[in-house]
Amino acid sequence: MLVGNIVFIKESNGLDVALERMKHMPSTAAVEAELRPRRKGRPRVSETAAPSLVEILNLVRTEQATTRQEIERQSELGRAVVADRLGTLSELGLVDESELGVATGGRAPRLVRFLSERGRILVATLDQTALGVGIANLGGDLLMEHHEAADLTQPVSALCERLVTLFRWILDRQPGGPDLWGISISVPGAVPDGGETLFQRATPPVLPGWERFPLVETLAGTFDAPVWMRSSVETMTMGELHAGAGISHRTMLFVKVGKRIGAGLVSDGVLYRGAQGAAGLIGSVPVSVGERSGTLEAMAGSDHIAREGRAIAERGASEILAEQLRRGGEVSAIDVANAAQMGDTAAIEILSQSGRVIGQVIATLANMLNPELIVLSGSIAQTNDILLASAREAVYGASHPLVSRDLQIVRSQMGSSSGLVGAAMVATEGIFAPPMLRDWIMTGKPQAHPLFQQLKVRIAQEQPPRGRAVSPPEL
C-alpha cells in the first residue's frame, strides 16, 4: 500500500517487488503537476514576480532598504529571489546598483537606488485668484514652476484650455526628457473619495460647473497620463511634510488661513483623508466672539479681516487703511496685515482677534490629536507675526500640559510651492501604491494599467470637446 511516498510491506517475500515498484512511482508533486492543465511556454512572470517586485521597489523608493542585504532582511525574501527581482527592476529602468556604499569590515555593498528621473509628473494648483503649474520627477522634486493670476469663477472650459497650454509649454521646455507618467491637480474644495479609486476616472464636482465639463478626461486624453486630484489643503500639507517644516516629523497639523480655513492631518507620516476625503473642514466649525457668532471662516478668515479693515478705515480708526481706501477704493486682508506690520493699532487688533479665534479651534484639535508640529500657512499668516503669535498664545493657553510640552507652532516654509510639491507627492504615492503598481510594473509604465486603458477607450468614445488655441504664457 502506498501512502504518500512510503510503502508498507505486508509480506516479506514481496519486499523486492514492492521496492522496485516504488522506484518507478511518480512523486505527489509530479502527480499534481500532471493533473494541472498544461500551458505553453513558461508561466507569466507577472503572476509570480509582481508582488515581490512591488514590495522591493517600494522598499528602495522609500529608502527603507538601500542594499541587497537590507532588502533581504526587510522583505524576508531569499537572496536568489532578491537578485532576480532587482535585475528585472534594473531592466525596467526603475533601480540602479552602480554605486558602492561604505564597507563595514568586508566588501563594500552596492547601493540600490530608485531612479526618480525615469518619469515626469505635471502638477498644478488652482486657487481662487492664482494658478500655478510645474513639473516634477518621480521623487516629488519640483524641477520647474510658473505662477500667474487667475479667476476660478471663469468657465471651466477656459481654465482647462489654459492648463493645457501651460502644460504643453512646460513639456516643450524639456525636449527629449523622460516620459510623462501622471498629472496631479490641487483644487480649493474637498475632493470626494471613498477610497475605491486608484486615480481620477471622472471629473468630481469640486467647483460650480465642473460636473458639466470633462476636465479630468480632457487632461488624461490630451497627455495620455492618469490624473490625480486633491484639495489644496491636502497638497500643501503633503508639500510641507516632505520638503518644508514637516521634514522628520511623523505627526503634524497643517492649517491654511485664507478666504477658507482648512486643516490637514499627518498621522504616523501618512496624510489622513477621512471616509470621503473631507477631513479638515474646520472652517465650518461654529465659534463666538463676544455676542457675535458664526463659522470660523466667517469670524476669522480673510474676508472677515478685509471687512473689519474697511470698517476701521471708514471711521478713521486707522490712518494707514483710510489712506489706502482713498487711493484704491478697496481694503484687502493683505492691506490690513501690512498696516499691522507697520504698527497700526487698530489693524493689529483685527489680526490678533482672528489669531485668537483660530488658535482656540486649533487647541481643541491639538488636545484630541496631540501633534508634534502645527504649521500655519496662507498669505495672512506669512505676511507678519501677529496672527501667528496670537494663535500660538491661544493654543498653548488652552492645551493640556502633555500636549503643549514639546509642541512646535511655526509658519509654513514653502509658500506657494507647497501645493505643487504636495501634488507631485500625491501622484507619486498613487503611481507606486501596491494596488496600482502590481498591474503595471511588468510593462514599466503606469499608462499600461487596465483601468487607464479602459478610461482611454471611454474618452475616445465620448470625444470631449477640443480647446481652442490660446497664446503661450507671458513671462
Number of C-alpha atoms within 10 A of each C-alpha: 9 11 7 8 10 9 14 11 13 9 8 8 9 10 14 10 9 17 13 10 11 15 9 8 12 12 13 11 9 10 11 10 11 11 9 8 6 8 7 5 6 6 9 9 9 15 9 10 17 20 16 16 24 22 17 23 25 19 18 22 21 12 13 13 22 20 19 20 14 15 24 18 13 14 14 10 14 12 13 10 14 20 15 13 18 22 15 16 21 17 12 15 16 21 22 17 17 10 11 13 14 11 10 8 6 7 10 12 17 18 19 25 21 24 17 18 16 20 19 26 29 28 31 27 29 23 18 13 11 14 21 23 24 24 26 26 22 24 21 24 20 21 12 13 16 15 16 12 11 16 13 19 12 10 13 19 20 14 19 18 19 21 20 19 18 21 20 15 13 18 17 11 10 10 8 8 13 13 14 22 23 26 29 29 26 30 25 19 19 25 22 18 17 12 12 6 10 16 20 19 20 16 18 19 15 17 15 11 13 16 14 12 19 20 22 22 24 23 19 23 19 12 17 18 22 31 28 24 27 28 25 28 31 33 28 31 31 29 29 26 27 19 18 20 19 25 12 11 16 15 20 29 26 30 26 26 26 21 19 21 24 25 24 28 26 22 15 11 17 13 20 16 21 14 11 12 17 18 18 21 15 20 24 15 13 14 20 12 13 6 5 8 12 14 15 23 24 20 22 28 24 25 17 20 28 20 16 20 29 24 16 17 24 16 10 13 16 22 16 20 28 21 15 19 18 12 10 8 10 16 23 20 24 17 21 30 28 19 21 26 16 13 12 18 13 21 28 19 14 22 30 21 20 25 25 22 20 29 25 22 20 25 24 15 18 25 17 12 15 20 23 19 20 26 25 23 29 19 17 25 25 19 16 18 17 23 28 27 19 20 28 23 17 20 29 21 14 18 21 16 12 10 19 20 11 11 19 14 21 18 20 25 18 17 16 17 23 27 32 34 33 32 36 35 25 25 27 24 16 20 23 19 14 18 13 20 23 21 19 19 24 19 12 15 19 22 19 15 17 13 17 21 14 12 18 20 13 14 17 12 9 11 12 14 10 10 15 10 10 12 8 11 12 5 6
